[in-house]
Amino acid sequence: MGDVNLDDAPLENPATFLNIGDILYHPEHKELGIAYAATQFREPIGSVYVSYLGRLVDDDLTPLLEIGKMLRQTGAKKLILR
C-alpha cells in the first residue's frame, strides 16, 4: 500500500469525547492521532470535533498511556504506520 493523502478528507464520524486507543483525524490540522486516555478533544477556542476512525484493541493499553504522559513533555511526534 502506498502513501495515503488525507489533505481533502472531510469530517466524518464526528467525535469530541475520546477513550484510550481511539484513532482520530483532525481535518483542519491535517493530523492523525491516538487518544492515550479518556478525554474531550479541545483547543483554546473550546471543544472541537475530529473524525473518529477506529480504536486500537488490546487487553492492556497501559503502555499507550505511558507514551502519552511522555508526549506531554516532549511534544507531538511523527507517526508512521506500516
Secondary structure as GFF3:
##gff-version 3
##sequence-region A 1 82
A	DSSP	beta_strand	14	15	.	.	.	ID=ss1
A	DSSP	beta_strand	17	18	.	.	.	ID=ss2
A	DSSP	beta_strand	22	26	.	.	.	ID=ss3
A	DSSP	beta_strand	31	34	.	.	.	ID=ss4
A	DSSP	beta_strand	39	40	.	.	.	ID=ss5
A	DSSP	beta_strand	42	43	.	.	.	ID=ss6
A	DSSP	beta_strand	46	47	.	.	.	ID=ss7
A	DSSP	beta_strand	50	55	.	.	.	ID=ss8
A	DSSP	alpha_helix	62	74	.	.	.	ID=ss9
###
